[in-house]
Amino acid sequence: MAGKALSILGSTGSIGVNTLEVVRQFPNRFGIVGLAAGRNISLLCEQIKEFQPRAVAVLDEEHASRLQQMLTRSPHRPQVFFGTEGYQTIATLPEVNMVVAAMVGAAGLIPTIAAIEAGKHIALANKETLVIGGAVVVPLVERRGVQLLPVDSEHSAIFQALQGNTRKSLRRILLTASGGPFFRKSIEELADVTPQAALRHPNWSMGKKITIDSATLMNKGLEVIEAHWLFNADTDQIDVHIHPESIVHSMVEYVDGSVIAQLGIPDMKTPIAYALSYPERLPLRLPALDLFQLQHLSFYPPDDRKFPCLRLAYEACRAGSTMPAVLNAANEVAVDAFLDGRIGFLDVPRLIESVMERHSVATATTLHNILEADRWAREESQRMILNGLRRT
């Protein structure tokens, strides 16, 4: 295969689809060896026909069987795997150079660790990998000597702003946040927010889970924890600023007072392409940013009273150990419950905080402890919802 050989974990999600668009633009630079998806086997089937991977994986045996039936008459029929073991297989295919880790939620942790152990470079879009497993993943990356390149637009911006500078020169990381669809709403208005309204992000087209996280500002909280691990920064060195235009993707302030920012139109293909081609830049077919036409960029402090998820993420990061895993697991359960109409929008942070208060922190230096904390938090969250955390 000519060019860099890729496996994509989460190929049918927003990041996966955009990654394949970059591959489509540069067929001589990249090739697809493996694809992993969840339940969207119709889209996966289309991707298989176009990109002809050697192997694919889906959620479970039922979906694997359905996919094989759909591919019966296809001229290209890859090996089909399923479940956690299947995802690990896709992440460790021998000929793969880089794994795009874009699965949603904690499910991406184990396949990403398998890829690192196999010596694969990682283009990381699954922030939960570092949120819950940073204490395991970062030392493993160093031992295996692989590259861990951020795909999130904010972390890509920070990574770019740090080029040519030393970490000891860093004073602050300035994470920008769009503020989501409810930045200007009152707490009283937030009580009546519906899932449909929360899914209408003003700037970005993303999957359901990350879109709700953006609406609650939990997405930015998870990014604070991710930045802590990616850039070896203390929590107090990471500030969040609301930037509704989503043009300044993040900034780095240095000890001499200089601030370096990365700007661009809100399109995920830019940070994806940079991670895939680093240290080169690819000539993407995207509109140029015209600052003179835009004229105005605005920044605001976050309101912790309206959006307590950000505060909870900072608390989890400071507590360390298994608390970030608990924060993340409780959030995943809360988001699902909100989307299903079982709890209200303001119940999301209430549930997370209650679960965090009940957690007895344990060391997070072993995968077992992390996964046990994740399991406990999910069960505790479901129990609390069933026992009375009703829609308010």
C-alpha positions as CSV (number, residue, x, y, z in Angstrom):
1,M,0.0,0.0,0.0
2,A,1.3,3.4,-1.0
3,G,1.5,6.1,1.7
4,K,0.6,5.9,5.4
5,A,-1.6,2.9,6.3
6,L,-4.5,3.8,8.7
7,S,-7.0,2.0,10.9
8,I,-9.9,4.1,12.0
9,L,-11.7,3.3,15.3
10,G,-15.1,4.9,14.9
11,S,-15.2,5.3,11.1
12,T,-19.0,6.0,10.9
13,G,-18.9,8.9,13.5
14,S,-18.2,12.5,12.7
15,I,-14.4,12.3,13.1
16,G,-14.3,9.0,11.2
17,V,-16.3,10.4,8.3
18,N,-14.1,13.6,8.2
19,T,-11.0,11.5,8.3
20,L,-12.1,9.5,5.3
21,E,-12.8,12.8,3.5
22,V,-9.2,13.7,4.0
23,V,-8.1,10.3,2.8
24,R,-10.4,10.8,-0.2
25,Q,-8.6,14.1,-1.1
26,F,-5.1,12.5,-0.8
27,P,-5.3,8.9,-2.0
28,N,-1.6,8.8,-2.7
29,R,-0.8,9.8,0.9
30,F,-3.1,7.5,2.9
31,G,-4.6,4.1,2.6
32,I,-7.3,2.3,4.8
33,V,-6.4,-1.0,6.2
34,G,-9.0,-1.3,9.0
35,L,-12.3,0.2,9.9
36,A,-14.2,-0.1,13.2
37,A,-17.8,1.0,13.8
38,G,-20.7,0.4,16.1
39,R,-24.2,-0.1,14.9
40,N,-24.2,1.9,11.7
41,I,-23.4,-1.0,9.4
42,S,-25.2,0.6,6.4
43,L,-22.6,3.5,6.3
44,L,-19.8,1.1,7.1
45,C,-20.8,-1.0,4.1
46,E,-20.5,2.0,1.9
47,Q,-17.1,2.8,3.4
48,I,-15.9,-0.8,2.8
49,K,-16.9,-0.6,-0.9
50,E,-15.1,2.7,-1.4
51,F,-11.9,2.2,0.7
52,Q,-11.5,-1.6,0.6
53,P,-10.1,-2.2,4.0
54,R,-8.5,-5.6,4.8
55,A,-10.5,-6.0,8.1
56,V,-13.4,-4.3,9.9
57,A,-15.1,-4.6,13.3
58,V,-18.6,-3.9,14.6
59,L,-20.3,-3.8,18.0
60,D,-21.4,-7.4,18.4
61,E,-21.9,-10.8,16.6
62,E,-25.4,-9.8,15.4
63,H,-24.2,-6.7,13.6
64,A,-21.2,-8.7,12.2
65,S,-23.6,-11.3,10.8
66,R,-25.8,-8.6,9.2
67,L,-22.8,-6.8,7.7
68,Q,-21.6,-10.1,6.2
69,Q,-25.0,-10.6,4.6
70,M,-24.9,-7.1,3.2
71,L,-21.5,-7.8,1.7
72,T,-22.5,-11.1,0.1
73,R,-22.4,-9.7,-3.5
74,S,-19.7,-7.2,-2.9
75,P,-16.5,-7.6,-5.0
76,H,-14.5,-6.7,-1.8
77,R,-15.2,-8.7,1.4
78,P,-12.9,-7.9,4.3
79,Q,-12.5,-10.0,7.4
80,V,-15.2,-9.1,9.9
81,F,-14.6,-9.0,13.7
82,F,-16.8,-7.8,16.5
83,G,-16.7,-6.7,20.1
84,T,-13.8,-5.4,22.2
85,E,-11.5,-8.1,20.8
86,G,-12.5,-7.1,17.3
87,Y,-11.7,-3.5,17.9
88,Q,-8.4,-4.5,19.3
89,T,-7.7,-6.5,16.2
90,I,-8.4,-3.5,14.0
91,A,-6.1,-1.4,16.2
92,T,-3.2,-3.8,15.9
93,L,-3.2,-4.9,12.3
94,P,0.5,-5.5,11.4
95,E,0.7,-3.2,8.4
96,V,-1.0,-0.2,10.1
97,N,1.2,2.8,10.7
98,M,-1.3,5.0,12.5
99,V,-4.6,4.5,14.3
100,V,-7.2,7.2,14.4
101,A,-8.8,6.7,17.8
102,A,-12.3,8.2,17.3
103,M,-14.6,5.9,19.2
104,V,-17.1,7.7,21.4
105,G,-16.7,7.4,25.2
106,A,-14.8,5.1,27.5
107,A,-15.2,2.2,24.9
108,G,-12.2,3.7,23.0
109,L,-9.7,3.2,25.9
110,I,-8.9,-0.5,25.5
111,P,-8.4,-0.6,21.7
112,T,-6.3,2.6,21.9
113,I,-4.0,1.0,24.6
114,A,-3.7,-2.1,22.4
115,A,-2.6,0.1,19.5
116,I,0.0,1.8,21.6
117,E,1.3,-1.5,22.9
118,A,1.6,-2.6,19.3
119,G,3.8,0.4,18.5
120,K,1.2,2.3,16.4
121,H,1.2,6.1,16.2
122,I,-2.1,7.5,17.5
123,A,-4.2,10.3,16.1
124,L,-6.3,10.9,19.2
125,A,-9.9,12.1,18.9
126,N,-11.3,10.0,21.8
127,K,-10.6,12.4,24.7
128,E,-11.9,9.8,27.2
129,T,-8.7,7.7,26.6
130,L,-6.7,10.4,28.5
131,V,-9.5,11.6,30.8
132,I,-10.0,8.2,32.4
133,G,-6.7,6.5,31.5
134,G,-4.0,9.2,31.4
135,A,-2.0,7.7,34.2
136,V,-1.7,4.5,32.2
137,V,-1.6,5.8,28.6
138,V,1.0,8.6,28.9
139,P,3.7,6.4,30.5
140,L,2.9,3.6,27.9
141,V,3.3,6.1,25.0
142,E,6.7,7.1,26.4
143,R,7.8,3.5,26.8
144,R,6.7,2.5,23.3
145,G,8.1,5.6,21.7
146,V,5.0,6.3,19.7
147,Q,3.5,9.7,18.7
148,L,0.3,10.7,20.4
149,L,-1.1,13.5,18.1
150,P,-4.2,15.4,19.2
151,V,-7.2,15.6,16.8
152,D,-9.5,17.8,18.9
153,S,-9.5,21.2,17.4
154,E,-8.5,22.8,20.7
155,H,-5.7,20.4,21.5
156,S,-4.4,20.5,18.0
157,A,-4.3,24.3,18.3
158,I,-2.3,24.1,21.6
159,F,0.0,21.5,20.0
160,Q,0.6,23.8,17.1
161,A,1.2,26.9,19.3
162,L,3.8,24.9,21.3
163,Q,5.9,24.1,18.3
164,G,9.4,25.5,18.6
165,N,9.0,26.3,22.3
166,T,9.9,24.4,25.5
167,R,7.4,23.3,28.1
168,K,9.2,25.3,30.8
169,S,8.4,28.5,28.9
170,L,4.6,27.8,29.1
171,R,2.7,30.0,31.6
172,R,-1.0,29.2,30.7
173,I,-3.0,27.2,28.3
174,L,-6.1,29.1,27.1
175,L,-8.8,26.7,26.0
176,T,-11.6,28.3,24.0
177,A,-15.2,27.0,24.0
178,S,-18.0,27.9,21.7
179,G,-20.4,28.1,24.7
180,G,-22.8,25.7,22.9
181,P,-26.4,26.6,22.0
182,F,-27.4,27.9,25.5
183,F,-24.6,30.3,26.3
184,R,-27.0,33.3,26.6
185,K,-29.9,31.5,28.2
186,S,-30.8,31.9,31.9
187,I,-30.8,29.0,34.4
188,E,-34.6,29.2,34.4
189,E,-34.7,28.7,30.6
190,L,-32.2,25.8,30.9
191,A,-34.7,23.9,33.0
192,D,-36.9,23.5,29.9
193,V,-34.3,22.5,27.4
194,T,-35.2,19.6,25.2
195,P,-32.8,17.1,23.7
196,Q,-33.7,18.4,20.2
197,A,-32.7,22.0,21.2
198,A,-29.5,20.8,22.8
199,L,-28.5,18.9,19.7
200,R,-28.6,22.1,17.6
201,H,-25.0,23.3,17.9
202,P,-24.4,26.8,16.4
203,N,-21.0,26.1,14.8
204,W,-20.0,22.4,14.7
205,S,-21.5,19.3,13.2
206,M,-20.8,16.5,15.7
207,G,-22.2,13.3,17.1
208,K,-25.0,13.4,19.7
209,K,-22.9,12.7,22.8
210,I,-20.3,15.3,22.1
211,T,-23.0,17.8,21.1
212,I,-24.8,17.4,24.4
213,D,-21.4,17.6,26.2
214,S,-20.8,20.9,24.4
215,A,-24.2,22.2,25.6
216,T,-23.4,21.4,29.2
217,L,-19.7,22.5,28.9
218,M,-18.7,19.0,30.0
219,N,-16.9,18.7,26.7
220,K,-14.7,21.6,27.7
221,G,-14.2,20.0,31.2
222,L,-13.0,16.8,29.6
223,E,-10.7,18.8,27.4
224,V,-9.2,20.4,30.5
225,I,-8.3,16.9,31.8
226,E,-7.0,15.8,28.4
227,A,-4.8,19.0,28.2
228,H,-3.4,18.2,31.6
229,W,-2.1,14.9,30.3
230,L,-1.2,15.8,26.8
231,F,0.9,18.9,27.7
232,N,2.0,18.0,31.2
233,A,0.2,21.1,32.5
234,D,-1.0,21.7,36.1
235,T,-4.8,22.2,36.3
236,D,-4.2,25.8,37.5
237,Q,-2.4,26.5,34.2
238,I,-5.4,25.7,32.1
239,D,-8.1,28.4,31.7
240,V,-11.3,28.2,29.7
241,H,-12.8,31.1,27.8
242,I,-16.1,31.2,25.9
243,H,-15.5,32.2,22.3
244,P,-18.8,32.0,20.4
245,E,-17.3,32.5,16.9
246,S,-15.2,29.3,17.2
247,I,-12.4,30.9,15.1
248,V,-9.6,31.0,17.7
249,H,-9.3,27.3,18.5
250,S,-7.0,27.8,21.5
251,M,-4.0,29.8,22.7
252,V,-0.8,29.4,24.7
253,E,0.6,32.1,26.9
254,Y,4.3,32.1,27.6
255,V,6.4,33.4,30.5
256,D,7.5,36.4,28.6
257,G,3.8,37.5,28.1
258,S,3.6,36.4,24.5
259,V,0.3,34.7,23.4
260,I,0.3,32.4,20.4
261,A,-3.1,31.4,19.0
262,Q,-4.2,29.0,16.2
263,L,-7.1,30.3,14.1
264,G,-9.2,28.8,11.4
265,I,-12.7,28.1,10.2
266,P,-14.6,25.6,12.3
267,D,-14.0,22.5,10.3
268,M,-12.6,19.3,11.8
269,K,-10.7,18.3,8.6
270,T,-8.0,20.8,9.5
271,P,-6.8,19.2,12.8
272,I,-7.4,15.7,11.4
273,A,-5.2,16.4,8.4
274,Y,-2.5,17.9,10.6
275,A,-2.4,14.8,12.9
276,L,-2.3,12.5,9.9
277,S,0.5,14.3,8.1
278,Y,2.5,15.9,10.9
279,P,4.9,17.7,10.7
280,E,3.7,18.5,7.1
281,R,0.6,20.4,6.2
282,L,-1.8,19.3,3.5
283,P,-3.4,21.7,0.9
284,L,-7.0,21.0,2.0
285,R,-9.9,22.1,-0.2
286,L,-11.4,24.4,2.5
287,P,-12.5,28.1,2.5
288,A,-9.8,30.5,3.7
289,L,-10.4,32.4,7.0
290,D,-11.0,36.0,6.2
291,L,-10.5,37.9,9.4
292,F,-11.0,41.3,7.8
293,Q,-14.5,40.2,6.8
294,L,-15.2,38.7,10.2
295,Q,-14.0,41.9,12.0
296,H,-15.1,40.8,15.5
297,L,-13.9,38.1,17.9
298,S,-15.4,38.0,21.4
299,F,-14.4,36.2,24.6
300,Y,-16.3,35.7,27.9
301,P,-15.6,33.9,31.2
302,P,-17.6,30.7,31.7
303,D,-20.6,30.8,34.1
304,D,-20.0,27.9,36.6
305,R,-23.4,28.6,38.1
306,K,-25.2,27.9,34.8
307,F,-22.8,25.2,33.6
308,P,-21.4,23.4,36.7
309,C,-20.1,20.5,34.6
310,L,-16.9,22.5,33.9
311,R,-16.4,23.0,37.6
312,L,-16.9,19.3,38.3
313,A,-14.3,18.4,35.7
314,Y,-11.7,20.8,37.3
315,E,-12.5,19.1,40.7
316,A,-12.1,15.7,39.2
317,C,-8.8,16.6,37.6
318,R,-7.5,18.0,40.9
319,A,-8.6,14.9,42.8
320,G,-6.9,12.7,40.2
321,S,-6.7,8.9,40.6
322,T,-10.0,7.3,39.7
323,M,-12.2,10.5,40.0
324,P,-12.0,11.5,36.3
325,A,-13.1,8.0,35.4
326,V,-16.1,8.4,37.7
327,L,-16.9,11.9,36.3
328,N,-16.8,10.5,32.7
329,A,-18.9,7.4,33.4
330,A,-21.5,9.3,35.3
331,N,-21.6,11.9,32.4
332,E,-22.1,9.2,29.8
333,V,-25.0,7.7,31.7
334,A,-26.5,11.2,32.3
335,V,-26.3,12.1,28.6
336,D,-28.0,8.9,27.5
337,A,-30.7,9.5,30.1
338,F,-31.2,13.1,29.0
339,L,-31.4,12.1,25.3
340,D,-34.0,9.4,26.3
341,G,-36.1,11.9,28.2
342,R,-35.5,10.2,31.6
343,I,-33.9,13.3,33.2
344,G,-33.8,17.0,32.5
345,F,-30.9,19.1,31.2
346,L,-30.1,20.5,34.7
347,D,-30.2,17.0,36.1
348,V,-27.0,16.1,34.1
349,P,-24.6,17.9,36.4
350,R,-26.7,17.1,39.5
351,L,-26.3,13.4,38.8
352,I,-22.6,13.6,38.1
353,E,-21.9,15.6,41.3
354,S,-23.9,13.2,43.4
355,V,-22.0,10.2,42.0
356,M,-18.6,11.9,42.5
357,E,-19.5,12.7,46.2
358,R,-20.2,8.9,46.8
359,H,-16.9,7.7,45.2
360,S,-14.0,6.5,47.3
361,V,-11.0,7.5,45.3
362,A,-8.5,4.7,44.4
363,T,-5.2,4.8,42.5
364,A,-5.5,4.9,38.7
365,T,-2.1,3.4,37.8
366,T,-3.7,0.1,36.8
367,L,-6.3,-0.5,34.1
368,H,-8.2,-2.8,36.5
369,N,-8.8,0.1,38.9
370,I,-9.8,2.4,36.2
371,L,-12.3,0.0,34.7
372,E,-13.7,-0.9,38.1
373,A,-14.3,2.8,38.9
374,D,-16.0,3.2,35.5
375,R,-18.2,0.2,36.2
376,W,-19.1,1.4,39.7
377,A,-20.0,4.9,38.5
378,R,-22.3,3.6,35.7
379,E,-24.1,1.3,38.1
380,E,-24.4,4.0,40.7
381,S,-25.7,6.5,38.2
382,Q,-28.3,4.1,36.9
383,R,-29.4,3.3,40.4
384,M,-29.8,7.0,41.3
385,I,-31.9,7.6,38.2
386,L,-34.1,4.7,39.0
387,N,-34.5,5.7,42.6
388,G,-35.7,9.2,42.1
389,L,-33.6,11.5,40.0
390,R,-36.5,12.3,37.8
391,R,-37.0,15.0,35.2
392,T,-37.4,18.4,36.8
